Each structure stands twice: as C-alpha cells, then as structure tokens.
C-alpha cells in the first residue's frame, strides 16, 4: 500500500476519532501521528516519541482498533504503536520553557514577589521537572496550558498517586503564567484550605471577601480536589467559582489522587466540568526517572553521584517525595562520618536487602499477614474497605513491595486486580505509619520475623 493511500486512511481515521475524543485530546495524543504500514492484518502507527506511543496504546488501543477496522473494512486488525522514525522528538512540549518565557531582568523582582504572593514554590518550575514516559503527556498538557492559559485544556486535571509530581507540575503552570505577567492573579490553595475558608466565611457571615478573592483569579490552582468529597457547601461554592473563572477566560488546574469519575460523593455537575477539559494521569515513576531526579537533587547539594549510586537510592522508594528524604539521610550520614558515599553506606543507611538475603514469595507474605490478623485470604483480596481489613491489606502491599521484586501492577493483579495508584497509596500509608506509629511498626516487625 503506497504512502498516499495510508495517509488518506489515517486522515479518515483521525476524523472519526475526533468525534469520540474531542479536538484537545486528539491533538495531544495523535498530533503528527502516522499510519506507517498496513500489511497482513497488522497496522503500524507511528508517534512522535515513546511516551506518547505507550500511553496512547494503554488508553485508546481498542478505540483506534475499532475505528481503523471500520475505515478499512479489514477485520481483525492488530495494532503496533511505535516511534515514527521521521518524527521530531522535540515537539513535546510545543513551547520551550527556557528563554522564550524568561521575564525581563527589570521584572525579576516582580516575579519573585508574585511567586511569594501566590504561595508557589520557586523551585517548582518546568525546568526543574524531570520528564519520563510516566509523566510525559501530563508535562505536555501542562506546558500547553501555561503557554495559552484559559484556552488549552481548561480545566487541566492531573491525577495519580502520592509524591509523583502532581503539585510540582501544577505550580509550574502558575509560575509560567507569572513569568510572562507578574501582575496576573494566580491563586494556589489545597482543597482543605479552600473548604476551611468558605466554612470560616459562613460562620463569620462574611463570604463576600472569599468569593471576590477566588472568583477574580486569572488562574486558580487547587491541590487535592478530592478533599471536596462529601462537602456539599464547599462543592456548591467551587461550582460557582469554577464557572466565574472560566467565563472570564481564566485558567483552572486541579490535582487529585484519583480521576474525576472515581471521587466519591462528588456532584455530577462538578465531575462533568472536571472531565470537560484535559484529564491527565501521572503514573508511578520508573527507575530511570527516579535515578535522574536523585542525581539532580544531589548535584544541587554540591554532590556528584554516579548513576549506579543514585539508582540504589532511587529504587529504595516508590515515589519522588520519599526520594528526597532518603537522599538526605545518606548525605547527612556520609557528612557526619566524614566518609564517601558507597554502595555499602547506602545499604546500611537505607536498610537495603543484601544480594544473599532470602526473599519470601508473595504467598508466604499473604499467609503470614492473614495469620497475624486472623483474616481469610478472600477478604484481603476482596473489595471491602473496612479498617480491620484495609490496614492488613495495605501491610500486604507494603511487604510485597519491600520484600519481593514485584512491580506495583503485579501486586495489584495479585491482590484482586487493583490499580497501581491504589497500591502506591497503600505502600506510602504503611511507610508513614511505620515511622510514626509504634503499634504499626511492632505489627510489621512481628510479621517479618515470622517469614
């Protein structure tokens, strides 16, 4: 099949896909994509880079397959998503985040003041955000949003597990808006703060100030929007705030630990608005991304880490937030003892398993937790979320991650088909409790000793 025929088929396919996906999503996922070949029941589709190809495959394989079969009348068709050898890999993000947006020197102080006034972290910028396949599309969407606030992807809804960079990326949008216009009114607020402020306004019978402040924002950044779950008054106010800002062509960016459809006790009209823009997930960071971030953070402290040392530190944690704490532990120990950072030191400080240490298999861990809490396995793998079941289940997640080589997706499958973000949340929860709750630490230690 010649090139012109392939182009015609793909153009028709994209027109069909736009009906289902909308113009914004089509542009984000399929911009510059091509139908590379169509032979022997296999369609090869080229994308601008591996990140786009991977996430498009995960999200839209069935839709593309059905649409392409309809257009070509060929069935069945298998799809292969790969990098287009002729693609320009520098197209994400569409706009560079360097000198193009740099504030003039005379406005540098204005920018610093504006960032402080908006309660943004000055280091949460696009330049400081490491990009990998786990966050590439979210990064592209955020970059496009910052380039044309109020136009592209409004609202922008970023979701994923704990400590994977959602807040960083959201605040980077705000920082970029202020870099271009320090006088822009950018408001950053956690969902809990938004809720508490409206409650305080109601109690004092003075909600006018609250409404005027939020509804007049040029860009509103709300962290952990799932906090509005079940809070009818806060949801009502956010609904009107959302409408006021978007009607004034302002930008809204939100983060959540789950996608809009999965937020419980959230009004349907809010879910509809959240899903009306761009919903982008950030998945668990891969080893390469965590290693790159570890090297970068160490360098900022004046320490050059080799990739192998950074890899050891990075893979002791699941999320980026925990990475900084582990790195700090290693650096402080090395400085206190006045020694070099070595694999042995990292293993000692972070209590990493040695190469010869026995690793229990998944069934042993599951059996020991069930024995300790006197629970049947079917409850641990089931859907009930009661605390007497949820806590042991999270301990299983934690131990499977710490004591085996299973990935988050493999753990999720093993525990009844749970999403990787659920596993990440469970691991992070037990990590926190082991460090702050003596009862939980004792329970976990006793279970480990029984292996």
Phi, psi and omega in degrees: 000128186281169186299318183296324179290320177298319180296321179295316179298316184290324177297316178296320179297316180296322177298321177292318181295328181298329179297321182275324188263335187087161185294319183296309180296322179299316180294322183291316185270328190245006179300131179063016174285156180218151169274107187281322180200160179213090186223139172053041177075015179235124177253122176260124183244126183263139179235167187289335175201172186294323181300314179295317180298316182295313183287327176294321177299316182292323186270318196234018182305307185298319181295315180295319180300311181297317182293317181292324176296322179294317183290320185268347187058025175258126180208134001278160175235135171258144183249144172234120178261121184215173179285132175285119183298341180262001184285151173272110185288353182268012185280351176244121358282164182295328181244135181289149182252040179245234185301335182305321183256003184297134178289144175303153184304321182291346180258004184299316179294324177298321179294315179300316179296319182294321179296317178297316182297328182272000180061037176264151174277127184295341179268356178272074181240170177296324181296330182268004183261118179278133186252136176214184182297335183287340185224010189297316181290321177298320178298317179297317180295318179294320179296317179294323178296316180293328180290325181221071182300140180085353182245303181270128171055065180239111004279162170258123185242111181256129181221155179163186184287188184283137170067036182245007172108012181297312181296320178302311183293320179296314180292332177297325176299312179298318180298318182294322177298316180290329179297323179279331181210091182299345180271355178297146180267098179253126180242124173249131179208134170295154180302325180295319179295316179303314180296315182295324180292320179290324177295318179297321179295321179293317181297322181272003182056039180217079180265354184297316181297318179300311182297317181296321182294309186283319186287345179264007183291142171282328176214127179246122181246112182247118181270140178055058182297341179297347178295341178284353182306125176078001182255091189299318182295315179296321179295319179299314181292320180294325177303312180289324176296315178304310182297317182298316182292313182292326177294332177269014178064029174274170184252140175238131175232135181228153170236157179202160176273002177206163181287159185308317184296338184261002178280117183288153175053039175248130184304140181301326182291331175285317177303318180298317180291320179298321182278352182282347178257233179246122176254115183234128179262151174245117183273179181302130181296139179278173184299321181297318180293313180298322179295316179298319179294320179298316178298316181296315182292324177294319180298325179293339177265010178080020183238128177266114178258138173290160180299325181292321177292317179297322179299318181298318179290314185299324184273009173272353180227161180264332185236165185289327181298318180287339182298318182298320179295318179294318179298318179298320178301314182295314182297314181297320179295316180297319181290321180295317181276351181057050179232166176285155174279118182233166176302324180294318179296316179299316180298321180291314183292318185264003177056048181278146179293143177279168183297332184265357183290134179292139178246121178291151176277171187299320184293323178298315180298313180299316180298316183293321178294317180296321178295317183296319182262001179055053179237143175287150182302323184298332177286321178297321181272355183277193187261347183298139183244017178301146184304318180298342178257320184298318182296309176302322179298318179292328176294321175300314179303313182299313183289325176297323180286320184280328190251355177233179177257020181289143174280169179299320179295321179293322177295318179300316178297318182295328182261038171095019177083036180277152180289150182297332179291328176295318179295316180300318178297317180296318179297314180296323180297313181289324175304316180295315182291323179299328180274344186235346185236113185295327180296315180295317179299318179297315179301312182296317179299318180295321178295316180298319180296340181275355181295000000 
